[in-house]
Amino acid sequence: MSGVEIERPSVTSDVEWLAVRASASVASASVALATPSVTATNVAPIAAIRTQALTRRFGEVLAVDRLDLEVRAGELFGLLGPNGAGKTTTIKMLTTLLPPTGGAASVAGADVAHEAGLVRSRIGYIPQLISADGSLTGLENL
């Protein structure tokens, strides 16, 4: 992310990390989930993250139930909760790694279901446990 440095503090709890930077065509803004202070400049009045009735089911299991959320550009927000609360599922939907089964979400002004490439070009994601797909080359994993 150009112009924004986010230092990840050491943590021992279950925390997912997501940094969002809206491009200049949308807004010059930065926001981070569960990270240290990030400064936003020239912030336009768009939500960095917005969900409306965001839902994810795995068969009969309801993992995320109609989540309504708005994180404005420049705000810091953390997803905290017990195991099974839907934190990782929510982050995976916001990073386009998992499609929602209902509702809508946008990140940095782009729809996660219909503009996945645009969302991915505007975010940085650091999972709690960094892993690589053994079937891919090092470059492909990047």
TACORKA-V643845 format. One record per helix or strand. SS is the DSSP state (H for helix, E for strand). FROM is the first residue (numbers start at 0). LEN is the number of residues. If there is no record, write none. Layout:
# TACORKA-V643845
ss | from | len
SS | FROM | LEN
SS | FROM | LEN
This chain:
# TACORKA-V643845
ss | from | len
E | 16 | 6
E | 28 | 5
E | 46 | 12
E | 60 | 12
E | 75 | 2
H | 86 | 8
E | 101 | 6
E | 109 | 2
H | 115 | 7
E | 122 | 4
H | 137 | 4
